[in-house]
Amino acid sequence: ENEHLEVWMDEGLVGMGLWIWLIVGTSVGIYKVMGQLASHKTRAGPEKGVSQYPEEVYYMLGFLSGFLGMLIHNFTDVSMRFVSSGAPFWFLAGLNTSLILYSPLPAKHVETMLPPEKKNRSQGWDKFRTNGLRILKLVVLFFIAIVAIRILREFDWCQMRDGMANPNEQPHFFITWAVFLVTWGCCVWWFIQIAFGANKFKTLVALGLSLYLLVPFWGFFVGDANHNRAIFFSKQGIWNKSPENDAKVAGFPLEYKQMYSGEGSASLEDKMEESPWLDKLFPDRKWRRSGIGGALEHYDAVNQLRPDFIMAYYFRGNVYNDWGSQMAAKSNEAFQKGDTAQGEIYRKKADELWNKSMAAYDQTKALGPNYVQMHHQVGMIHHKWADYFNNLVPLAERYGKKELAAEYRKNSKDHLLEALKNYQLYQKIDPVFDQNFYRQAQAYIQLGDLDKAEQMYLDYIEGKECKKPYHQIFGGLYIERSSTPTDRYDLASPQHAHDTSKPTHPEAWVMLGDFYQFIKHSPEKAEAAYKRAAELRPQEIDFAKRLAAFYARSGKGQASLFYWKKVYDINPKDPDVQRFLAANPQLRK
């Protein structure tokens, strides 16, 4: 990992230029100010017998060293993207910048730097300027109050009140409020002090602009809180605000009910008439009255507060994906019962939701064309779609709908091909993701191309991509005498394979064994694959069961008995081995 290359990749040449400008500008600025301070040794500071330089020189030296030290470390890390190390880095950047701007130079040096006073100004201009400054100060102070109250109210909404009543949450609740109020109070005080002390229009304009920008910046925090709440509702299956979900939320804790449906009209303010301009100034008024809603409404709120937050678009796609899967299951159930009308209603709803999922992923692509596992997710939706239509084919045939069955069969094939296209695209980005190989193999099986399906399993196991020369790490870190095969990190080694690398993935051999046994009907290859999996993970009870069942189906009783005994040795209370012993009581000896 390399933060500097990350910046270049994410932000392009312009962003990289600004990044270098920040580093060079800060470093050169501190160096120059240190030089100026160190040249005025008579300035008041530490005792002359202790140090010949002003105290601030040592602060600057320390802060700059920390700043540059983190930048050097970031040649092998992206630590400033995490709170634990990112916050100190940007704090150091701010400290260094403030020391450059407000360096305490000696008085005689400052006098030479002050601009000459402009003379011969008319009394009328002075009066106009003074009155203009007063009016602008009042305007800025008004907006300081609005922004301060807005932030305070929104923090209260994000924090909620349940923490006061819950003894386990009380320490967190009160510590959070204490830290926030100290920070909020200091910021408000500083803004007021700057506004009162300003004697230039440009200072007040800059202050007003910073207030204007503070609102969307604070919205990042509120958006993050809503994002976490959206994840909560998504995990509970509360996709949106609807009568069906109202009943589910009724049993939730008070905090979550308020997030979903608000506080109602409990307070005097909530009983007040709705006011669009007040709701715009204080968005939490609307949240308190009627809540935000379920997962999708919360994700919408996130993107209103932070339009560039890519994860919210991606997760919205996941929500529509899961919801569509629910509708598809209901549709299948209705068709199975012969209720074709209801089944068709659910089918259309599943199509609508999966199309919305695709639209959300398209929005994600607009911000990040190769964001995390997005291409794989798109492939999975097409795969689900294909399976869904494939399951409808026999149902349509059962009811004599041959044309509909043919349409479903075509739709299934089209979606399988789209799934493969997206799986293959993701493989170019992440050529070692096991599930991507397994799902491609499954798609080929469904399309009837068994040779390609077999090759997908083998390609993953053999780690062909890893063995390419550019993956070799310093000639290899594997030491044969002191290491085990699973310690092999020399990716370019001919011996490297995914089933033996950390963490081991012998599941691929089991899947290949199932493929040979049930699909390609090659018992010898199936036996070899199952045995390989059991060798790699001898304590895995499911692998031993596979071999026992395989030998039983093949009529090899002794070999089956051998592996049932292994299952018994691993876990004597396993339900399957207990059933086997119940059917063969003579083996209990």
N, C-alpha and C positions, 0 to 999 in steps of 0.2 A: 504494500500500500504506500502511496505517495501523495500527500495532500496537494503538492504543487502541480503534479500531473492531473490530479482530480479537478483542480480549479481550471486548468487549461482545457480539459475535456468537457467540463460542464458549461463553462462560461465563454469559451472561445478566445480568440486573440485579444479582443477588447477587454474581456474580464481578466485575462492573464496580465494585460498591461496595467490595469488598475491595481491588481494584486501586487505586482512588482513595484508600482508607484508607492503604494502604502508602505511596503517594507523599506524601500530605499529612502523615501521621504522622511519617515519616522527616524530611521537610523542616522541619516545625515543631520536632521534637525537637532536631535539630542546631542550628537557629536559637536555641532557648532555651539550650542548653548553651554555645554560643559566647558568648551574652550573659553567662552566669554567669562563664565563664572570663575574658572580657575585662574584667569588672568587678573582678577580683582581680589587679591589676597587680604586686603585691608577691610573687606566687608565684614559686618558683624556676623558672628557665627560661633562655632566651637572655640574653645580657648586656643590661643596661638601655640601654646606648648604641646597641644595634643594633635592638632592638624593645621596644615597651612592652607587647606581648601575649605570653601563653604560647605555646609552640611548637605545642601541640595545636590552637590556633585555626586555624593555617594548614593543618594536615592536614584539619581538618573542612571548611574553606572549599574546599580542593582536591577532596576526595572528594565533597562535595555538588555542586560545580560539574560534575564529571564525570557524576554520577548524573543531574542535571537536564538536562545537555547531551544525554545519550543519549535521555532521554525526549522532548526537543524534536525530536531527529532522527527519533524513531520516529513522528512525525506523518506522515512520508513513507516509512516503511520498517517491516519486521517483523524487524529485525536481532536482537532478543534471542531469537528462535527458532532462531538458528544458533550453533554453538559459538564461532565466531571473535569474535563481538561479544556473544553472550548470556552467556558465562562472565564476562567483565569486568563486565557490567552487574550481575549478581547478586552478584559479589564486592564491587562498590561498595556495593550495598544492605546486604550483611553488615557491611562496614567501618563504614558510617554508623550502623547499628544498634548495633554493639559500642561505638562511641564515645559513643553516647547512654547506654547502660547502664552503662559503666565509665568515665565521664568523670572524670579525675583532679582533683577539686575540692580546694581548700585544706582543710587539716586542721580548722580552726575551723568551716568551713562544714559539713564532714561530721559533726562532733560534734553539731551542732544537728539533724541529720537522723536520728541513730541513735535507735531506739525505746528507751524506758526498760526497764531490766531488771525482770523479774518476780521478786518476793521471796516469802519464806515458802513455798518449795517444800519438800515433805517429802523426807527422805533416801531413802525407799523409791521414790518416783517418780523421783528422779535416777538411782538404781541401775538401775531398770527401763528408763529411757530410754537409759542408757549401754549396757546389755547388748543392748537392742533395736537400737540403732544399729550395734553391732558385728556382730550376726547379719545384719542387712540389708546391711551393707557386704560381708560375705563372700558373700552371695547375689549381689549386684551384680557383685562381682569375678569370681565364677564365670561369670556370664553374659557379662561382658566377654571372658573367655578363650574361651568357646564361640563367640561372634560373631566374634572376631578370627581364630580358627582356621578357622572356616567360610569367611570372606571370603578368607583366604589360600589355602585349598584350591581354592575356586572360581575364583580368579584363575589359579591354576596350571592348572586344567582349561581355562580360556578361552585361555590363552597357549600351551599345549601345549609340547612339548620339541623339536620339529623345528628350531626356530630355533638351538639350540645346535650342531647338526651341519651346518647350511647356512651357509657363509661369507658368502653374500649377505644372510642374515637375522640374522647374529650382532649387528651394531650395533643394529638395531631391538630384538632380543630382550633384550640386556643393558641398553639404555637404558630400555626399558619396565619391566623388573624393578626397576632402580635407582629410578626415579621412584615406582613403586608402593610399594616397601618403605619409602622415606622418608615418603611420605604415610601409609601404613598404620601404621608405627612411631610417628609423631608422634601420630596419632589414638588409638592404644592407650595411649600414655603420658599423654595429656591425660585420657582417661577414667579411668585408674587414679588420677591425681593428684586429680581431682575427687571420686572415690569416697572416697579416703583423707581428703581435707580436709573432706568434708561433715560438718556437725554438726546437720543437721536431717533429719527423716524425709522431708519433701516434696522436698528436694534429691535424695535417693537414689531416691525414687519417680519423679521427673522423669527422672533418669538412666536408670533401668530402662526407662521408657517410650520414651526416645529409642533405647535399644538394640533394643527390640522393633520400632520403626519402621525402624531402620537395615537390618534384614534384607530386607524387601520393597523398600526404596529401592535397596539394592545389587542386588536381583534385576532392576531395570530394566537395569542394565549387563549382567548375565549373559543376560538375555532378548535384548538387542540383539545380543550375540555369537551366540546361537543363531539369531536371525533371519537374520543374514548367512550362517550355515552352511546354513540351510534354503534360502536363495536358491541357494547353490552346488549343493546336491543336486538342486534343482528344475531347474536348467539342465542337469544331467547326466542328467535323466530318471530319477533314483532317487527314485521317489515315496514309497516306504515300505520298511520292513524286511521282506524276503521272500527265499526261496531264489533266485528269479530275479535279484534285485538283489545278492545276496551275491556272485555270480560277477563282476558288473560292478565291485564295490567292491574285489575282490581285487587289481586292478591299480592302485589309487589309492596315493598317498603315505601313509606311516604315519599322519600326523596325521588324515587324513580317514577312514582305516580305523578309528582309535580313536573318532572322533566317531560313526561308524556302529555299530560292534560292540563297542567298549570295549577294555580292555587284557587281558581274560581273567583268569587267576589267577596272574599273574607275581609279585605281591608278597605278603608275609605277610598284610597287611591284607585283600587280596582273597580269600585262602584262609579267612579267618575266617568263621564262620557268619553268615548274613544276620541282621541285627537291625533290625526295623522302626523302633524308636525312634532308633537310631543313623543309619539312612538318612534319617530325618526331620530330625535335627539337621544331618547332613552329606549333602545330596542327591548330591554328587559321588561318594560311595562306589558308588552304583548306576550312575551314568554310567560310572565307571571299569571296573566289572565287565562290564556288558553294553552300554555305549554308549547313545545316544539313538535312533538309527535314521536314516531318510531324511528327505525334506523335510517330510512331514506330521507325523511324530513331533516334529521340531524346532519346527514351528509350534505344536504342542500344548504343548511345553515353554515356548515364548514366552508363550502366553496363560495358563499356570499361574503364571508369574512376574509377568506384567503383563496382567491381564485386560482393561485398557482400551486395549491397543495395537491400534488398528484395522487397521493395515497387515497384521498377521499374518493376520487373518480374511480380508481381501481377497485376499492372496496365496494363502491356502489354497484359496479359490474358483478362482483361476487354475490352481493345480496340478490340482484335480479336472477343470477344463475341459480342460487339455492331455491329461491321462490318458484322459479320456472320448473325446477326438478320436482317440487311438491305438487304443482299443478299436473305435471306429466304423470306422476304416480296416481293421482286422483282420476285422471283421464283413463289410464289403463284399468283401474279398478272398476270404473263405470262401464267401460266396454266389455270387461269380463262378465259383468252381470247382465249384459244385454241392453243396457240403457245407453243407446248410441247417441241420443239427443244430448244428454248430460255429458257424455264422453267427448262429444264434439265441442261443447262449450268449454270444457277444461282444456281441450287440445288447442283451441284458439288462444286461450289465456296463456298457456305454456309458450306458444309461439310468440305472443306479444311480449312476454317477460324476457325470453331469451334474446329477442331482437333488441330490447332495451339494454340488456346486458352487453350486447355487441356495441351498441351506441356509446355506452359508458366506457368500454375499452377503447373505442375510437377516440374519445376525449382524452383518455390516458395516453394514447399514442401521440396525440398532438403535442403533449408536454414532454413525453419521454418515449420515443419510438420503440425502445427495447426494455421497458420498465420491468424489473424483476421477472416473474414467471408468466407475464401476460400472454405471450404467444402460446405457451403451454395451456393456460386457462382457456383461451379461445378454442384451441384444439379440443379440450375436454368438453366444452359446450357442444361443439359440432358432433363429438362422439356420442354424448348423451342424446342429442337430437336423432342421430342415426339409430341408436339402440331403441329409442322410443318408437320411431316409424317402423323399425324392423319387428317390434313386438305387436304392432297393429296389423301387420300383414296377415298372420293366421286368423286373427279375429275377423278381419274383413272377408277372408275366404270362407270362414265358418258361416257368415250370414249371406253368402252368395254375392258379395260385392267385389267381383273380379277386377273391374276397372280401378276401383279404389285401392285394391291390394297392389296392383301394378304401380299406381302412383306412389303409394307408401314405399314400395320396394325401391323405386327410382330416387325418391327423396332420401332414403336411408343411404344409398350408395353415394349420392352427391355430398351429403354431410360427412361421410367417411373420408372422401377424397379431400374435402376442406380440412378435416381434422388432421389428416396426414400432412397436408401442406403446412399447417401451423406447427405441428410437432417437428417437422424437418427444419423449419425456420428457427425454432427454439434450440434445436440441436446444434446449430451453427454458433449460437451464443453460449450454450452450456452443454458441451459434448460429453459430459460424464453424469448427467442426471438420470438415475436408474429408471424412475417412473416414466420418463419420456420414451425410453427404449421399450419398456414393457407395453405401453399403450400403442406404440407404433406396431409392435408385433401383433397385438390384439386386432388392430384395424386390418392388417394384412390377412389375418386368419378369416375375418369376416368378409373380406373381399375375395377370399379363395386363393390367395397367393401364398401358399404354405412355405415355399422356399425362402421368400423374403422375410416371412415371419421368423423362421428358424435363424436366418442370418442376423436379425435384429438382436435376438438373445445372445448369440455368439459374439457379435460386435461389442455388446456391453461387457460381457465376461472377459473378453480378450483385451479390452482397453486399447483398441487400435489407435485412437486419437492421442492417448497419453504416450504412446511409444514413438511418436514423431520426434525427431532430433531436437527441436527447439524446446521440448519439455524437460530436457536433461538438466538436473540441478547440480552444478559444480562437480560433474563427474560421478555423482551418486553418493548417497550417505549410508548405503547399506553395507554393513560389515558382517560377513557370513558367519564367522565364529562366535560373535557376541550378540547377534541379533536373530530374531525369528523372522519367518517369511512375511508376517504381517507388518514388520517394521520397514518394509522395502519402500523407500521414498524416491528411489532413482526411477522416475517415471519412464525414462527412455530405455530402461533395461528390457531386454527380450523376455525376462521372467515376470515382468509386471503384469498383473491382471486384476480386475476389479473385485473378483471373488476372494482375493487374498490380501488386498490392501486394507488399511485401517479406514473406517470400520469395515469389517468383512461383510460381503453381500452374497452369501451362498443361496439366498432366496432365488436368485436368477437360475441356479441349477435346478431347484425344485420346479420352477415354472417351465423350464425346458423339459424336465422329466414328464410333467403333466402333458406338455405339448406332444412329446413322442408317444406317450401312452394312449391318450384319448383322441388325438387329432391326426397325427401322422402315422400312428399305429406301427411304431418301431420299438418293440419290447426291449431289445438289447441296448439301444441308446437310452431308453427310459431308465433302465436299471443302472447304467453307468452314471447318468446324471443324478439320480437319487443318492447313489453311493457317494458321489463327490460332495454333495451337500452335507451328508452325514459325517464325512471325514473332516470337513472344514469346521463343523460345529457339532461335535459329538454329544454335547449335553442338551441339544435342542430336541425336545420331546416330539414336536410335530414332524421333524424329519425322520425320526425313527419310526413313527406311526406310518408315514408314507411308504417306507420300505416294507413294513410288516403287511400293510394292505396290498401293496403291489405284488408281493410274493404269494399272498393268499389268493389273489385273482389269477395269478399265473399257475396255480396248482402246486407251488413249492412250499409245502407245509412246514418242513423243518427250518427253512430259511425264514419263513414268517414267524415261527415260534421263537427263533433266535432274537429277532428284533422286538417281539412283544416282551421278551424278558428284559431287553434293554430299556424299554419303556417302563417296565415295573421297577427296575433298578433306579431310574431317574426319579420316578414319582409313583410309589405303590398305590396311592389313593386316586390316581387319574381315573375319571369315569369310564373312559374307553377300555382301559386295561381291566377294570373291574367287570365290565360287561363281557369281555373276552374270557375272563376266568370263570364267570358264571355259566357261560356256554361250554366251557371246558374245565369242569371241576377237578379232573384228574391231574391237571397241571399245577394245582396249588401246592403240591408236595415239592 
